[in-house]
Amino acid sequence: MPTNTYESPLSSRYASDEMLYLFSADKKFSTWRKLWVALARAEMELGLPVTQEQVSELEAHLTDIDYEVAANWEKKLRHDVMAHVHTYGELCPKAMPIIHLGATSCYVGDNTDVILMREGLELVRNKLVQVIARLAEFAKEYKALPTLGFTHFQAAQLVTVGKRATLWMNELLMDLQEVEYRISTLKLLGSKGTTGTQASFLELFEGDHEKVKALEEKIAKEMGFDAVVPVSGQTYSRKMDYNVVSTLSGIAQSASKFATDLRLLCHLKEVEEPFEKNQIGSSAMPYKRNPMRCERICSLARYVIVDVGNPAITTATQWFERTLDDSANKRLSVPEAFLAVDAILNIYLNVASGLVVHPKVIERHVLEELPFMASENIMMDAVKRGGNRQELHERIRVLSQEAGRNVKDLGLSNNLIDLIAADPAFGMSKEELTAHLEPSRYIGRCPEQVEEFIANEVEPVLKQYAAALSGKETELKV
């Protein structure tokens, strides 16, 4: 429903509910509370004056967050973390004295950001796998359907519709590897203190360095991480944000390439995105079937590709152990990159699940160009019959230009075969020449490449992530 305040289109039109929840206030602040519980529990287990009763009280109030109370505290204190410490403390009066003990704001802020980025990448990974699975089905179905291959968007040698789809999948597999690498290498900030020295915790543990290290280990384990960053200032290096958003940018690039190809194919009327029964392609031209979903992929992808500059500049301009000019930028650039890529993959999956192929149009375009492509085979055949290769090459060059003029300047059909049949230098009948115009003779190993690619590269991935394929496809909002 329309409101009288601005709402990001990423929320209202594009991103899925699961990704929106991940970057919601409830998820963020409940994770802060989980981190405060993990800190208190670890401090208790390592001998600080924290009781099980206090830890249990904190655990009992992980999700009942009173945002009005928090807003009032923040208005008074001008500090979001301390506002939520007091809001939490009002619910947990026994634990209030030990909440956030020894920590600085980045303990909850940065650790939560890492947790959310990892969970976001896991959602992205699952959707990548779903798109790859749909494209694999498409590639297998059309592995042997000849179509014009293009270089410079000029007709080149034939490929197949399915082989082209493997190019799209191959880039997504590269993205999947990158996502997995990011997931596996993300580390918590841990409990580093105000300048990364852990001085406050060393003071709490009366100089016991082993307990300070054990504290981080316990927190990381409770939050599901194997390790914390080895060294830091007050924050983790903002290169972590840059690396994650760069990974998302890579997905956007792959999706945009696919969507651009499909927009061109739509213009050729060879392959189209799904078009619903009551869908309107143009408000002015009723006959149009605009590729609006692929255009939306390209549009959102452009946003993500440009957005990666934000964490790059933020990383480059951090001062010493901490500066706060990262904060407002991070709140926008990182979540919105996730929301946009989530939307891109939702649309990609929708399009890949309903691609419409027009074989007769594809065949007509192939046959229009095939005489040119067959010319080398025709020349070789004529040489075998006693012709001079160099002379025949020159004759085909001249005749090809004449046929090209007939097509481009006169609007006629490609009559290269008729021209060659009438040339005594070749000594071949039209029937003999026409035998060279079988498209399947010009697709090389395309069908075998599709089969091998799916068997060797795709199927192992689909097997590894079988659970991701059991989920329901996200319904597009618009």
C-alpha positions in Angstrom: 0.0 0.0 0.0 1.2 3.5 -0.8 2.5 5.5 2.2 3.4 9.2 2.7 7.1 8.3 3.3 9.8 7.1 1.0 10.2 3.3 0.8 13.1 1.7 -1.1 12.0 -0.1 -4.2 14.3 -2.9 -3.2 11.9 -3.6 -0.3 8.6 -2.9 -1.9 9.2 -4.2 -5.4 12.2 -6.5 -5.7 13.8 -8.4 -2.9 12.4 -11.5 -1.3 10.9 -11.7 2.2 13.7 -13.9 3.4 16.4 -11.5 2.3 14.5 -8.5 3.7 14.2 -10.3 7.0 17.9 -10.9 7.1 18.6 -7.2 7.1 15.7 -6.3 9.3 15.8 -4.6 12.6 14.5 -7.7 14.3 17.4 -9.9 12.9 20.0 -7.2 13.6 19.1 -6.5 17.2 18.3 -10.1 18.2 21.8 -11.0 16.9 23.2 -8.2 19.0 21.5 -9.9 22.0 22.8 -13.3 21.0 26.3 -11.8 21.0 25.8 -10.3 24.4 24.6 -13.7 25.7 27.7 -15.4 24.1 30.0 -12.8 25.8 28.4 -13.2 29.2 28.4 -17.0 29.0 32.1 -17.1 28.0 33.0 -14.6 30.7 31.1 -16.8 33.2 32.8 -20.0 32.1 36.2 -18.3 32.3 35.7 -17.2 35.9 34.4 -13.6 35.8 31.6 -12.6 38.2 28.8 -13.5 35.8 26.1 -16.0 37.0 24.1 -18.6 35.2 21.0 -16.7 36.4 22.1 -13.6 34.6 22.9 -15.6 31.4 19.5 -17.3 31.6 17.7 -14.0 32.0 19.5 -12.6 28.9 18.5 -15.7 26.9 14.9 -15.3 27.9 14.7 -11.9 26.2 16.4 -12.4 22.9 13.6 -11.3 20.6 11.2 -9.1 22.7 12.7 -5.9 21.5 10.8 -2.7 22.4 11.8 -0.3 19.6 10.0 2.7 21.1 12.0 2.3 24.3 15.2 1.9 22.2 14.4 5.1 20.2 13.8 7.1 23.4 17.2 5.9 24.8 19.0 6.7 21.5 17.4 10.2 21.4 18.7 10.8 24.9 22.2 9.1 24.6 22.9 9.7 20.8 24.3 6.2 20.7 22.6 3.2 19.2 24.5 0.5 21.0 24.1 2.0 24.4 20.4 2.6 23.7 19.9 -1.1 23.1 22.1 -2.0 26.2 19.6 0.0 28.3 16.6 -1.4 26.5 17.8 -4.9 27.1 18.8 -4.1 30.6 15.2 -2.9 31.5 14.0 -6.4 30.6 17.0 -8.1 32.4 17.5 -6.1 35.6 19.7 -8.9 37.2 21.9 -9.1 34.1 22.0 -5.3 33.4 25.3 -4.8 35.3 27.2 -7.3 33.1 25.7 -6.6 29.7 28.5 -5.6 27.2 31.1 -6.2 29.9 34.6 -5.2 28.5 33.2 -4.7 25.0 33.1 -1.8 22.6 30.3 -1.0 20.1 31.9 -2.9 17.3 31.7 -6.1 19.3 28.0 -6.3 18.5 28.0 -4.1 15.3 30.8 -5.7 13.4 30.3 -9.2 14.5 26.6 -9.0 13.5 27.6 -7.6 10.1 29.8 -10.6 9.5 27.0 -13.0 10.6 24.5 -11.3 8.3 26.8 -11.3 5.3 27.5 -15.0 5.7 23.8 -15.8 6.0 23.1 -13.6 3.0 25.7 -15.4 1.0 24.1 -18.7 1.9 20.8 -17.5 0.6 22.5 -16.3 -2.6 24.3 -19.6 -3.0 21.0 -21.5 -2.8 19.4 -19.3 -5.5 22.4 -19.6 -7.7 22.1 -23.4 -7.6 18.4 -23.2 -8.5 19.2 -21.0 -11.5 21.9 -23.4 -12.7 19.5 -26.3 -12.4 16.9 -24.6 -14.6 19.5 -23.7 -17.2 20.8 -27.3 -17.2 17.4 -28.6 -18.0 17.1 -26.0 -20.8 20.6 -26.9 -22.2 19.8 -30.6 -22.3 16.5 -30.0 -24.1 18.1 -27.9 -26.8 21.6 -29.3 -26.9 21.4 -30.2 -30.6 19.2 -27.4 -32.0 21.4 -25.5 -34.4 21.4 -21.7 -34.1 23.5 -18.9 -35.5 26.6 -18.2 -33.4 27.5 -14.5 -33.3 30.8 -12.6 -33.0 30.4 -8.8 -33.0 26.7 -9.6 -33.3 27.4 -10.7 -36.8 26.6 -14.2 -38.0 29.5 -16.6 -37.4 29.7 -20.4 -37.3 26.7 -22.3 -36.0 26.3 -23.3 -32.3 23.3 -24.8 -30.6 20.7 -23.2 -28.3 21.8 -25.5 -25.5 25.5 -24.9 -26.0 24.9 -21.1 -25.6 23.2 -21.9 -22.3 26.3 -23.6 -21.0 28.1 -20.3 -21.4 25.6 -18.7 -19.0 25.9 -21.6 -16.6 29.7 -21.6 -16.6 29.8 -18.0 -15.4 27.3 -18.9 -12.6 29.5 -21.8 -11.5 32.4 -19.4 -11.3 30.3 -17.1 -9.1 29.2 -20.1 -7.0 32.9 -21.0 -6.3 33.5 -17.4 -5.3 30.5 -17.4 -3.0 31.7 -20.6 -1.3 35.2 -19.1 -0.9 33.7 -16.0 0.8 31.5 -18.1 3.1 34.4 -20.3 4.1 36.8 -17.5 4.8 34.6 -15.0 6.6 35.8 -14.6 10.2 34.2 -12.8 13.2 35.8 -9.7 14.6 35.7 -11.4 18.0 36.3 -9.4 21.2 39.1 -7.0 20.3 38.3 -3.9 22.3 38.5 -0.2 21.4 41.7 -0.2 19.4 42.1 -4.0 18.8 44.5 -4.5 21.7 42.0 -6.5 24.0 43.3 -4.3 26.8 39.9 -4.2 28.6 39.6 -8.0 28.6 43.2 -8.4 29.7 42.3 -6.1 32.6 39.2 -8.1 33.4 41.2 -11.4 33.4 44.0 -9.8 35.5 46.6 -10.3 32.9 45.7 -13.9 31.9 46.4 -13.8 28.1 45.2 -17.4 27.6 41.8 -16.5 29.0 41.5 -13.5 26.7 42.2 -15.8 23.8 39.8 -18.4 25.1 37.1 -15.8 25.4 37.2 -15.2 21.6 37.3 -18.9 20.8 34.1 -19.5 22.9 32.2 -16.6 21.4 33.2 -17.7 17.8 32.1 -21.3 18.5 28.7 -20.2 20.0 28.1 -18.0 16.9 29.0 -20.8 14.5 32.4 -19.6 13.4 35.7 -21.5 13.4 37.9 -18.4 13.8 38.1 -14.7 14.5 40.3 -12.2 12.5 43.9 -12.5 13.7 44.4 -8.7 14.2 42.3 -5.6 13.9 41.8 -2.1 15.0 38.4 -1.4 16.6 36.8 -2.8 13.4 37.5 -5.7 11.1 39.2 -4.6 7.9 36.6 -3.0 5.6 38.2 -5.1 2.8 35.9 -7.8 4.1 32.9 -5.7 3.0 34.6 -4.9 -0.3 35.3 -8.6 -1.0 31.7 -9.7 -0.2 30.2 -6.9 -2.4 32.7 -7.7 -5.1 31.4 -11.3 -5.1 27.8 -10.0 -5.4 29.0 -7.8 -8.2 30.3 -10.8 -10.0 26.9 -12.4 -9.9 25.3 -9.2 -11.2 27.7 -9.2 -14.1 26.9 -12.8 -15.1 23.2 -12.2 -14.8 23.4 -9.0 -16.9 25.3 -10.9 -19.6 22.5 -13.5 -19.7 19.8 -10.9 -19.7 21.5 -8.9 -22.5 21.9 -12.0 -24.7 18.2 -12.8 -24.1 17.1 -9.2 -25.0 19.0 -9.6 -28.3 17.4 -13.0 -28.9 14.0 -11.5 -28.2 14.7 -8.9 -30.8 15.5 -11.7 -33.2 12.3 -13.5 -32.1 14.3 -16.7 -31.5 14.1 -17.0 -27.7 11.9 -15.0 -25.4 11.4 -14.6 -21.7 8.0 -15.8 -20.2 5.1 -13.6 -21.2 2.0 -14.0 -19.2 -1.5 -14.2 -20.6 -2.7 -10.8 -19.4 0.7 -9.1 -19.5 0.9 -5.7 -21.3 4.1 -5.2 -23.2 3.5 -1.5 -24.0 1.0 1.1 -22.9 0.9 2.5 -26.5 1.7 -0.5 -28.7 -0.5 -3.5 -27.9 1.4 -5.9 -30.0 4.7 -5.5 -28.2 6.4 -8.2 -26.0 9.1 -6.2 -24.3 11.7 -8.2 -22.4 11.0 -6.3 -19.2 12.2 -8.9 -16.8 15.6 -9.2 -18.5 15.7 -5.4 -18.7 15.1 -5.3 -14.9 18.0 -7.7 -14.4 20.3 -5.5 -16.3 19.1 -2.4 -14.5 19.6 -3.9 -11.0 22.9 -5.4 -12.0 24.1 -2.0 -13.1 23.3 -0.8 -9.6 25.2 -3.5 -7.9 28.3 -3.2 -10.2 28.5 0.5 -9.4 27.7 -0.1 -5.7 31.0 -2.0 -5.2 32.8 1.3 -5.4 31.3 2.2 -2.0 33.2 -0.4 0.2 36.2 0.1 -2.0 36.4 3.8 -1.2 35.5 3.1 2.4 38.3 0.7 2.8 40.8 3.1 1.2 39.9 6.0 3.5 39.8 4.4 7.0 42.1 6.2 9.5 44.4 4.2 11.7 42.4 2.0 14.2 38.9 3.5 13.6 37.0 6.2 11.9 33.2 6.5 11.7 32.8 7.6 8.1 32.2 4.0 7.2 29.1 3.5 9.2 26.4 5.4 7.3 27.8 4.1 4.0 27.9 0.5 5.2 24.3 0.7 6.4 23.3 1.4 2.8 25.8 -0.2 0.4 26.2 -3.7 1.9 22.5 -4.6 2.6 21.3 -3.1 -0.6 23.9 -5.0 -2.7 22.4 -8.2 -1.1 18.8 -7.1 -1.7 19.5 -6.2 -5.3 21.3 -9.5 -6.1 18.6 -11.4 -4.4 16.1 -9.7 -6.7 18.3 -10.4 -9.7 18.4 -14.1 -8.9 14.7 -14.2 -8.3 14.0 -12.8 -11.7 16.8 -14.9 -13.3 15.2 -18.0 -11.9 11.7 -17.0 -13.2 13.0 -16.3 -16.7 15.2 -19.4 -16.8 12.2 -21.5 -15.7 10.0 -20.3 -18.6 12.2 -19.6 -21.6 10.2 -19.7 -24.9 12.1 -21.0 -27.9 10.9 -20.5 -31.5 12.6 -23.2 -33.6 11.1 -22.2 -36.9 12.4 -18.7 -36.6 15.8 -20.0 -35.6 15.8 -22.4 -38.6 14.9 -19.6 -41.0 17.7 -17.4 -39.8 20.2 -20.4 -40.0 19.1 -21.2 -43.6 19.5 -17.5 -44.6 23.2 -17.6 -43.5 24.1 -21.2 -44.1 25.1 -20.9 -47.8 27.9 -18.6 -46.7 29.0 -21.0 -44.0 28.8 -23.9 -46.3 31.1 -22.3 -48.9 34.3 -23.7 -47.5 32.9 -27.3 -47.5 31.6 -26.7 -51.1 35.1 -25.4 -52.1 36.8 -28.5 -50.6 34.3 -30.8 -52.4 35.0 -29.1 -55.7 38.8 -29.4 -55.2 38.3 -33.2 -54.7 36.6 -33.2 -58.1 39.7 -31.7 -59.7 39.2 -27.9 -59.1 41.9 -25.4 -58.3 41.6 -24.3 -54.7 42.9 -20.8 -55.2 40.7 -20.1 -58.2 37.6 -21.6 -56.5 38.3 -19.4 -53.4 38.3 -16.3 -55.6 35.1 -17.4 -57.4 33.3 -18.0 -54.0 34.5 -14.6 -52.8 33.1 -12.8 -55.8 29.8 -14.8 -55.8 29.4 -14.3 -52.0 29.6 -10.5 -52.5 27.0 -10.7 -55.2 24.7 -12.8 -53.0 25.3 -10.4 -50.2 24.2 -7.4 -52.4 21.1 -9.3 -53.4 20.2 -9.7 -49.7 21.2 -6.3 -48.4 20.5 -4.0 -51.3 17.7 -5.7 -53.2 15.9 -7.4 -50.3 16.1 -10.8 -52.1 16.8 -14.2 -50.6 20.3 -15.6 -50.4 21.0 -17.1 -53.8 24.6 -18.1 -53.3 23.8 -21.8 -54.0 22.1 -20.9 -57.3 25.1 -18.7 -58.3 27.6 -21.5 -57.6 25.5 -24.1 -59.4 25.5 -21.8 -62.5 29.3 -21.4 -62.4 31.1 -24.1 -64.5 34.3 -23.8 -62.4 32.6 -25.8 -59.7 31.0 -28.5 -61.8 28.3 -29.2 -59.2 24.6 -29.4 -59.5 22.2 -27.6 -57.2 21.1 -30.9 -55.7 24.8 -31.7 -54.9 25.3 -28.2 -53.5 22.1 -28.4 -51.4 23.4 -31.5 -49.7 25.9 -29.2 -47.9 23.1 -27.2 -46.3 22.3 -29.5 -43.5 22.7 -27.4 -40.3 23.7 -30.3 -38.1 26.9 -30.7 -40.1 28.1 -27.3 -38.8 27.6 -27.4 -35.0 30.8 -29.3 -34.2 30.7 -31.0 -30.8 28.0 -28.8 -29.4 25.7 -31.6 -28.3 28.6 -33.6 -26.8 30.0 -30.4 -25.1 26.6 -29.8 -23.5 26.4 -33.4 -22.2 30.0 -33.4 -20.9 29.7 -30.0 -19.3 26.5 -31.0 -17.4 27.9 -34.4 -16.4 31.3 -33.2 -15.3 30.6 -29.7 -14.0 26.9 -29.2 -13.2 25.6 -32.5 -11.9 28.2 -32.7 -9.1 27.1 -29.2 -8.0 23.4 -30.1 -8.1 24.1 -33.2 -6.1 26.2 -31.3 -3.5 23.4 -28.7 -3.0 20.4 -31.0 -3.4 18.7 -29.4 -0.5 18.7 -26.0 -2.2 16.6 -27.5 -5.0 13.8 -28.6 -2.8 12.8 -25.0 -1.9 9.9 -23.2 -3.4 10.6 -20.7 -6.1 10.3 -17.1 -4.9 7.3 -15.4 -6.4 8.1 -12.1 -8.1 6.4 -9.1 -6.5 6.0 -7.3 -9.9 
